[in-house]
Amino acid sequence: MTASQTDERTRSAPTRSPDGRQGVPVDPVEHYITGFVGFTVTLVGTAMLYPTLAAASDVLHYLSSTLLLFAFLAAWLLVWLSLEVLWEWRAGRLTVT
């Protein structure tokens, strides 16, 4: 068996979690896809709500743009996390006990 065949077998081999369950490793492309979709959804949602967000943050004067940025980042992370959980649940890698 060549080294490339050994590498391919270890990459595709199931892994064990700390609690002893056997699972399939997650492809990084899945994380990139959910991150990009989450960013797009957040961008569209923020664009639709921008006048309301700008009016609400106007109270802070100089920090209003910082508040808008932090609100956007927090929304993106929440949407991304939600999409990751849904993706894992749909793929069957997330079990609810």
C-alpha positions, -999 to 999 in steps of 0.1 A, spaced: 0 0 0 14 33 -10 16 64 12 -11 82 -8 -35 53 -3 -28 53 34 -34 90 36 -67 86 17 -79 59 39 -71 78 71 -88 109 58 -120 91 49 -121 69 80 -147 76 106 -136 92 138 -146 86 174 -159 114 196 -148 117 232 -180 98 243 -171 68 221 -196 74 193 -184 69 158 -189 98 134 -179 111 100 -155 141 99 -171 173 87 -158 188 54 -146 224 58 -165 233 27 -198 229 47 -186 256 71 -177 279 43 -211 274 26 -231 281 58 -209 311 66 -214 326 31 -252 319 32 -254 333 67 -235 364 56 -258 369 26 -290 365 47 -277 389 73 -266 414 46 -301 414 30 -318 416 64 -296 444 75 -302 463 43 -339 460 48 -338 472 84 -310 498 80 -332 529 84 -346 515 117 -312 504 129 -296 538 120 -324 557 138 -320 535 169 -283 539 170 -283 576 164 -286 582 202 -249 573 205 -237 599 181 -200 590 174 -204 554 184 -235 548 162 -214 532 133 -196 510 158 -230 498 172 -242 491 137 -211 471 130 -214 450 162 -251 444 156 -243 432 120 -215 409 133 -237 395 161 -266 389 137 -242 372 112 -228 349 139 -262 339 152 -275 332 116 -243 312 108 -246 292 140 -282 284 133 -274 273 98 -246 251 111 -269 234 136 -296 229 110 -271 215 85 -257 190 110 -291 180 121 -303 175 85 -271 155 77 -278 132 107 -246 141 125 -265 159 153 -286 137 176 -310 152 201 -313 131 233 
